[in-house]
Amino acid sequence: MPLGEEDRATIDAFVEYVEDATAHDERYGEVHEIESDESTIGLRLEAGVASWFELAVLPDDLAVQVAFVTTDREEYEEISAGGEADGETVQGLIRVGFREAGLDLPDAEVEQYPGSEGEFGFATRFSIDYFFELDQEPYRNRTLRMLEAYLVAFGPMLDFGEDDYDDDDSDDLDDDD
């Protein structure tokens, strides 16, 4: 079912709100919009090499989804195994992230999936009854806290590439010649 103009405007304003709220947070990288024939509308925030934190509004399901997505199968498998090696499941790590982000979601479902087009990830969603709820502070706050929770859960395990953590400042030094 196609979205009405008002619903589409509400979803776009919600996505823009999240983009603006994360714009000055250096922990998130470049923003990429996502849209798939109005079945998924949202954005991806770069999270290292071939990885993103994702916010998606799923109009057909009346849901908002926050996810960690990667196209790097090896990274996905390492993250999956890394959590378990520490004695914690990935779902448990995300639940810890929820608590640290100030959310009380002990029963939140975490979907682990090999996604479409070679994407792999973990996602949590919540339902809405009406699109206008996306204009309300509790829903916006919950979404930002869920993104924070995913950052808390996955951030320490991400590969940001050698340039991001290069401690060799020799190129930045002035030559005295």
C-alpha positions in Angstrom: 0.0 0.0 0.0 1.5 3.3 -1.0 2.2 5.9 1.6 0.2 9.1 1.8 1.9 12.4 1.5 1.4 13.2 5.2 2.8 9.9 6.4 5.7 10.1 4.0 6.5 13.6 5.3 6.3 12.4 8.9 8.7 9.5 8.2 11.1 11.8 6.3 11.0 14.3 9.3 11.8 11.5 11.7 14.7 10.2 9.7 16.0 13.8 9.3 15.7 14.3 13.1 17.8 11.2 13.7 20.4 12.3 11.1 20.6 15.8 12.7 20.9 14.3 16.3 23.8 12.1 15.3 25.5 14.6 12.9 28.0 15.9 15.5 28.7 12.6 17.2 32.1 11.6 16.0 31.4 8.0 16.9 29.2 7.7 13.8 30.6 8.1 10.3 29.2 9.4 7.0 25.4 9.2 6.6 23.8 7.3 3.7 20.1 7.4 3.0 18.3 4.1 2.3 15.1 3.5 0.6 13.6 0.4 -1.0 10.4 1.2 -2.9 8.9 2.7 0.3 9.2 -0.6 2.2 12.3 0.6 4.0 13.0 4.3 4.6 15.9 5.4 6.7 19.6 5.9 7.0 22.9 4.2 7.6 25.7 5.7 9.7 29.1 4.4 8.8 30.6 2.2 11.5 34.0 1.3 10.2 35.0 -0.7 7.2 32.0 -2.1 5.3 29.7 -1.7 8.4 26.9 0.6 9.4 24.4 1.4 12.1 21.0 1.5 10.5 17.8 3.2 11.3 14.9 2.0 9.2 11.2 2.8 9.2 9.3 -0.2 7.9 5.9 1.3 6.8 4.4 -2.0 5.8 5.0 -3.4 9.3 4.4 -0.1 11.2 7.7 -0.5 12.8 11.1 1.2 13.5 14.2 -0.9 13.3 17.7 -0.2 14.6 20.4 -2.5 13.3 24.1 -3.2 12.9 24.8 -4.3 9.3 28.0 -5.4 7.6 28.9 -6.8 4.2 32.0 -8.3 5.7 31.1 -11.9 6.5 34.3 -12.5 8.4 33.6 -9.5 10.7 30.0 -10.7 11.2 31.3 -14.1 12.2 34.0 -12.7 14.5 31.4 -10.4 16.2 29.1 -13.4 16.6 31.9 -15.6 18.0 33.5 -12.7 20.0 30.4 -12.2 22.1 30.1 -15.9 22.8 33.8 -16.2 23.6 33.3 -13.6 26.4 30.6 -15.8 27.8 27.9 -13.5 26.5 25.6 -13.9 23.5 25.4 -11.0 21.0 21.8 -10.6 22.1 23.1 -10.3 25.7 25.6 -7.6 24.6 22.8 -5.7 23.0 20.7 -5.9 26.1 23.6 -4.6 28.1 23.8 -1.8 25.6 20.2 -1.1 26.1 20.7 -0.8 29.9 23.7 1.4 29.5 21.7 3.7 27.1 19.0 4.0 29.7 16.4 1.6 28.1 14.6 -1.0 30.0 14.1 -3.6 27.3 14.9 -7.0 28.9 12.7 -8.9 26.5 13.6 -7.0 23.3 14.1 -9.4 20.4 17.3 -9.3 18.5 17.2 -10.7 15.1 20.4 -12.1 13.7 20.4 -12.5 10.0 22.3 -13.1 6.9 20.6 -10.3 5.0 19.9 -9.6 1.4 22.6 -8.9 -1.1 25.4 -10.2 1.0 24.6 -8.2 4.1 24.7 -9.7 7.6 23.5 -8.1 10.8 21.6 -7.8 14.0 18.4 -5.8 14.4 15.8 -4.8 17.0 12.5 -3.3 16.1 9.6 -1.7 17.9 6.1 -1.3 16.7 4.1 1.9 16.3 0.4 2.3 15.9 0.4 5.4 13.7 3.1 7.3 11.8 2.4 10.5 13.7 4.0 8.8 16.7 7.3 9.4 15.0 6.9 13.1 15.7 6.6 12.4 19.5 9.6 12.8 21.8 9.3 9.3 23.5 9.7 7.5 20.1 12.5 9.8 18.9 14.3 9.4 22.3 13.9 5.6 22.2 15.3 5.4 18.7 18.4 7.5 19.6 18.9 5.4 22.7 18.7 2.2 20.7 21.3 3.5 18.3 23.5 4.3 21.3 22.9 0.8 22.6 24.0 -0.8 19.4 27.1 1.4 19.4 27.9 0.3 23.0 27.4 -3.3 22.0 29.3 -3.4 18.7 31.6 -0.3 18.8 34.5 -2.0 20.7 34.5 -4.9 18.1 34.5 -2.9 14.9 37.3 -2.6 12.4 37.7 1.1 11.7 40.6 0.6 9.4 44.2 1.4 10.2 43.9 5.1 9.2 41.4 5.8 12.0 43.7 4.5 14.7 47.1 5.4 13.3 49.3 6.6 16.1 52.2 7.4 13.8 52.1 11.2 13.7 55.4 11.5 11.8 53.6 12.7 8.7 52.2 15.6 10.7 55.6 16.8 11.9 57.3 19.8 10.3 60.7 19.3 8.8 63.3 21.7 10.0 65.3 21.5 6.7 
